[in-house]
Amino acid sequence: MITRAEILDIKSLATKHGREELGAFIAEGEKLVGEIRNSSLRIRRILQTKPIFSEGEMISEKEMERISQLKTANSVLAVVELPRHSLAKAQPAKNLVLALDRVQNPGNLGTIIRLADWFGISDIVCSEDTADCFNPKVVQATMGAILRVRVHYTNLAEWLSKQNTNIYGTFLEGENIYSAQLDKTGVIVMGNEGQGISAEVAENVSHKLLIPPYPAERCGSESLNVAIATAVICSEFRRR
């Protein structure tokens, strides 16, 4: 059984305010919860409609539907403590770091976190108005990558201004990425879905890059989806 008050608490984790107030987020699905059990994150509670995990508490399918953030409720839901990552761990002078400027779509953010995991990028530094990485939609879209990639939130322009390293960003007037000089370390800045990189952040970009359309004269699209662009750029950096 789960009380009405407990249901309300869990449902409140769908909002950023609720997550910050309770210091926790929701993870759903047997595979994801299983990965969290084997990670360093602390699980406060596992609720399940089937006897899957030994420490899990049994609830009805109707109760699971009430607390689930998915269109179709899964058989397992975990309440997990929010991790606290030190921004000092993001060291672009030694590693490749992603920076996100006002990326708003949860699906895009989740995919970018998953891409960072795939391409061996351990840290993503986000502007304070980027979507919350512990939004249930983001967590599901990461497919477990949120457990291995550290996501930080800060004043992005200020943080970039203090980095003594190459800072790359994508612009329509940038240099063709396939012929540009790329280093193994530095920061790759990706901008907002509709507006790109803000002027304040752009002031800190030392290398402007362009993913060229092919053939240019026949392309009718104005830009690439930010997650797809991130995949192309990360792949080219790692290929080098």
Secondary structure in CASP SS format (residue, H / E / C, confidence):
PFRMAT SS
TARGET T0000
AUTHOR 0000-0000-0000
METHOD secondary structure of the structure
MODEL  1
M C 1.00
I C 1.00
T C 1.00
R H 1.00
A H 1.00
E H 1.00
I H 1.00
L H 1.00
D H 1.00
I H 1.00
K H 1.00
S H 1.00
L C 1.00
A C 1.00
T C 1.00
K H 1.00
H H 1.00
G H 1.00
R H 1.00
E H 1.00
E H 1.00
L H 1.00
G C 1.00
A E 1.00
F E 1.00
I E 1.00
A E 1.00
E E 1.00
G C 1.00
E H 1.00
K H 1.00
L H 1.00
V H 1.00
G H 1.00
E H 1.00
I H 1.00
R H 1.00
N C 1.00
S C 1.00
S C 1.00
L C 1.00
R C 1.00
I E 1.00
R E 1.00
R E 1.00
I E 1.00
L E 1.00
Q E 1.00
T C 1.00
K C 1.00
P C 1.00
I C 1.00
F C 1.00
S C 1.00
E C 1.00
G C 1.00
E E 1.00
M E 1.00
I C 1.00
S C 1.00
E H 1.00
K H 1.00
E H 1.00
M H 1.00
E H 1.00
R H 1.00
I H 1.00
S C 1.00
Q C 1.00
L C 1.00
K C 1.00
T C 1.00
A C 1.00
N C 1.00
S C 1.00
V E 1.00
L E 1.00
A E 1.00
V E 1.00
V E 1.00
E E 1.00
L C 1.00
P C 1.00
R C 1.00
H C 1.00
S C 1.00
L H 1.00
A H 1.00
K H 1.00
A C 1.00
Q C 1.00
P C 1.00
A C 1.00
K C 1.00
N C 1.00
L E 1.00
V E 1.00
L E 1.00
A E 1.00
L E 1.00
D C 1.00
R C 1.00
V C 1.00
Q C 1.00
N C 1.00
P H 1.00
G H 1.00
N H 1.00
L H 1.00
G H 1.00
T H 1.00
I H 1.00
I H 1.00
R H 1.00
L H 1.00
A H 1.00
D H 1.00
W H 1.00
F C 1.00
G C 1.00
I C 1.00
S C 1.00
D E 1.00
I E 1.00
V E 1.00
C E 1.00
S E 1.00
E C 1.00
D C 1.00
T C 1.00
A C 1.00
D C 1.00
C C 1.00
F C 1.00
N C 1.00
P H 1.00
K H 1.00
V H 1.00
V H 1.00
Q H 1.00
A H 1.00
T C 1.00
M C 1.00
G C 1.00
A H 1.00
I H 1.00
L H 1.00
R C 1.00
V C 1.00
R E 1.00
V E 1.00
H E 1.00
Y E 1.00
T E 1.00
N C 1.00
L H 1.00
A H 1.00
E H 1.00
W H 1.00
L H 1.00
S H 1.00
K C 1.00
Q C 1.00
N C 1.00
T C 1.00
N C 1.00
I E 1.00
Y E 1.00
G E 1.00
T E 1.00
F E 1.00
L E 1.00
E E 1.00
G E 1.00
E E 1.00
N E 1.00
I C 1.00
Y C 1.00
S C 1.00
A C 1.00
Q C 1.00
L C 1.00
D C 1.00
K C 1.00
T C 1.00
G E 1.00
V E 1.00
I E 1.00
V E 1.00
M E 1.00
G C 1.00
N E 1.00
E C 1.00
G C 1.00
Q C 1.00
G E 1.00
I C 1.00
S C 1.00
A H 1.00
E H 1.00
V H 1.00
A H 1.00
E C 1.00
N C 1.00
V C 1.00
S C 1.00
H E 1.00
K E 1.00
L E 1.00
L E 1.00
I C 1.00
P C 1.00
P C 1.00
Y C 1.00
P C 1.00
A H 1.00
E H 1.00
R H 1.00
C C 1.00
G C 1.00
S C 1.00
E C 1.00
S C 1.00
L C 1.00
N C 1.00
V H 1.00
A H 1.00
I H 1.00
A H 1.00
T H 1.00
A H 1.00
V H 1.00
I H 1.00
C H 1.00
S H 1.00
E H 1.00
F H 1.00
R H 1.00
R H 1.00
R C 1.00
END
